């Protein structure tokens, strides 16, 4: 029996879309350390966080992304295959009704100050008075590339949230957040087909402000070199719907976009911005923005060295 110090590696962690992405990218299927349960260091890491990123799908199958915040210890783990997020955490009220039992869920723990990040994919076992209970099916770490170093600068005791403002065409406030963004999160899913590694995923993307191009209601986004797992792009090949979540780190505002994607494996624009290995497009179908949505605010300390080596759209 394997201990949680060195849990077993899943011998077939990639689904059909991810395997196709490896071929399209010309990288071949990489070596991997995707485990079926969390090592102790990951369990301890999650329990030390002040926030966590989550993704699931809505009643129509569209991916949805969110952020949950709380004091250290609001995430706990009773064993290597379970995580719990306390009911007393600060939740987005639009997200919690989606957390039915057996629902696929993706989790990303990220610590901006140290540039550490670890991922968990699994499913909901319960959402009750004690909080969200998640069964872990995949656990793996990600490198610190493109994570900007930030420090929590303020925690508001009273988060004076405003109602969500819905729209279908990008407004000036949304464009401002996107144009100034050096970080966003993307939620994707592998659709209804059950296969190895299927489920819901949320991942981090970073670049210099201006690395996302806006053309009307379409965003063009560079894909910089990463871990070559292609979890996100692989999902897009089997289920093109996705969600993007932007955080205004100065105000705590959130911008959430849902849309359809297309991956440009070969394009005349590849390499622009500098560092892009390929591009993908996001065609916005619906969106909302919410002011003062979370009680945390951050101060930028420095861009990641890998980020500084990338470019922006002219």
N, C-alpha and C positions, 0 to 999 in steps of 0.2 A: 504494500500500500504506500502511495506517495504521500509525503507530508506537505503541508502548506508552505514549507520553506522552498520546496522545489516541485510544484504540482506538474502533472503531465502535460506535454504539448499535444495539441490537437493535430492528428496526422493529416487531416483534410479540412483545413479551416476556410478555404476559399470556395465561393459559389461560382456558378457558370459565368455570371457577368464579370466577376473579378478575374477569372481565368482568361476570358476574352480580352479584358483590358490589358493583361500582361502581354498578350500577343499583339494587340494593336499598338502598344507602346514600344514593342520590340525589346522588352527587358527580360522576357522569360519569367517564370514563376520564381519569386525570390525565396531565400531562406527566411524562416520566420520563427517567432517565439510567441505564438498565440496559444494560450493555455486554457484549459477547461475550467479552471478555478483560479482564484487570486492567490499569489504568493503573499506572505505576511507583510512584506514591505508595501505592497499595494493597499492592503487593508489598513495599515497604519497611515498611509498617505491620504486616503479618502477621509479618515477620521480627523485629520488635521486641517481640512479645507474650510474656507469661509463661504464658498459657493461651488455649485456643480452645474454642468450643462446637461440637459436631458432632451431626448427626442422620442416621439412616438408618432402614431398616425391618427387622423381624425376619423369620423364616421364614414367619410367618403374615400378613405384611403390616402389622403394627402399627408405627407410628412409635416410635423409641427415641431418647432424648437422652443426651448425655454431655458431660463436660468432660475435656480433656487438658491437662496442665501440663508445663512444662519451662523451662529457662533461655532467655534471649533467644537467638534463632538456632535454636531447635528446629523452627521452621517456616521453610522456604526456598522460593524460586521460581526455577527455571531459565529460565523464559520466561513471557510474559504469560498463557499458558493452562495453567499447571501450578503446583501447590503440593505440597510434600512435608512431612509431619510425621515427625520422626525416630522410629525404632524405640525409641530410648533414652528417649523421653518417658515420663511417668507416665500409663499407660492404665488404664482400667477393664477388667478381664479379661473381663467379660461382653459388652463391646462389640466387641472385636477379631474374634471369630469371625464377625461379621456382615459383615465388609469383603471381600466377594468382588469379583472383577473385574467391571466394568460395573454395579456396584450404584450407584444414585442416592444422592447424599450432599449434605447442606447444611452450610455452615460459617458461623459468626458469630465474627468477631474483635471484641473489645470491650475497651477500656482504661478502667477505671473512673476512674482518676486524672484523665484528660483528657476523659472522656465521648465519646470517639471510638468509632465502630463501623462496620465494613464487612462486607458479606455476599458469600458465594460459593456458588453452586449448581453442581453438576456430577456427575461420576461417578468411581468408583474405577477406576484403571487397573492398580493392583497394591498388594498389601500384603506386603512381603518383608523381608529382613534390613536394608534401608535405611529401612524405614518405610512410611507410607501415601502413595501417589502419587495425586493427584487431577487430573483434567482439568476445567478451568473452562469452564462454558457461560454463566453469568451472573455479573456482578460489579457491585455497586452499593453506595453509601454510604447510611447512615441518619443522621438528625438526632440531637442529643444529648438529646432529650426523655426525661424520666423515668429517666435514668441517675443513680443516686446516686454521689457522688464517694467513692471508697474508696482507701486506700493499703494495699499489702501490708505487714503488720506482723510476719509470721513465716513462715519457710519451714523446715519440719521436715525434717531429713536422713533420718530414719527415720520413715516414715509407717506407724504401727502400725494397719493396717486390720483391721477386724473383718468377719466374714462378713455377707452381705446377709441382712436379716430380711424375709421375705415376708409379706404379709397382703392381705386383700381389703377389710376394713373399717378405716377410719382409726383408728389407735390414738392414745393421748395424745401420744406423741412426735411423730407426724406432724402432729397438730393444732397443737401448739406451734410447729413450724417454719412452718406455713402462716399461723398467726395473727400471727407476728412478722415475716413476710416483707415486704420492700419491693421485692423483685426476684424474678422467676423466668423460666424459659425454656420456650418451647413449640415442640415439634416436630410438624410436620404433613406430609402427603404428598398428591399429587394422584391417587393410585390407580393402577390398571394401564393406564388409557387413555393412549395417546401423543398429546400435543397440544403446541402452542406453549407454552413455559414450564413444562411439566410436570416433576415431580421431587419432591425432598424439601427442606424448608425448616426452619430453626430461627431463632426470633426472640426478642427480649427484651421483657419486660413489667415495668413498674415502677409503684409507687404508695406511698402512706403505709401503714405497718403497720395491718392491718385492712381493706384494700381488697378482700380476697377473703372471701366469705361461705361458711361451711360449714353445709350442711343435710344431716346424715347423711353419705351418701357422694356428695353432689353439691356442687360448688363453683360459685358464681355470681361472674363476673368482669366488671368494667367494661371497656369498650373506649373508651379516651380518644383524643382526636384525634391522628392520626399522620401518616405520609407519604401516606396514601390510596391506596397500592398495593393494600392488602388481600390480601397474599400469604397470611397465616395464615387469615383468614376465608374467602378464596376457596378455599383447599384444603379447609376444613371443609365447604363446600357440595358438593364432589364426593367427598370421603372423610372422613366424620365422626370417624374414629378419630384420636387424638392422644396425645402424651406430654408431661407437664410435669416439669421438673427444678428442684428447689429446692436451694439451697446454704446451709448454715449458715455464714456468713462468719466466725464466731468459732471454730468447732471443725473445720471441714472436712468435716462430715457432709453426705451427700447423701440427698435424698428424691426417688424417681422414681415417677411415677404414669402409668398407661395407662388410657384411658377413651374414651367416646364424647362427642361435642359437639353442641350445638345453638345456633345463633345467633339471638338475639332482636332482630330488626331494629326491632320496635315492641313496647314493653312498658309497662305501667303503672308499672314501677319505673325506667324509663329516666330518667337524671338523678340517680339515687341509686345510688352515691355521686356527689357533686358532680363535674361534669366528664365524666361518662359520656355518650357519644353513643349507645351501645347496650350490650347485655349479651350474654354468652355463658355457657352452662352446660357443665360438665364432669362427666360421670357416671363415677365411678371403677369400674373393673373389676378392676384388679390394681395392686399397689404393692410397693415395697421401700424399706428405709432401710438406710444403711450408715454406720457411725461412722468417723471419721478417714479418709475415703475419698480425700482429696487432701492434698498437703503444704503448701498455701498457706492462710494466714489473713489476713483483712483487717480494718482499722479504718475505721469510717464517719467521713468528714470532714464531709459535709453532704449534705442532700437536694437534688435538682435543683430549681430554681425552678418548673419546670413541675409537678413532683410536689407541691410545697407548695401549689399552686393546686387540687389535687384533694382529694376527701373520702374518707371511709371509711363502712362500713355502720354504722347506728345499733345 
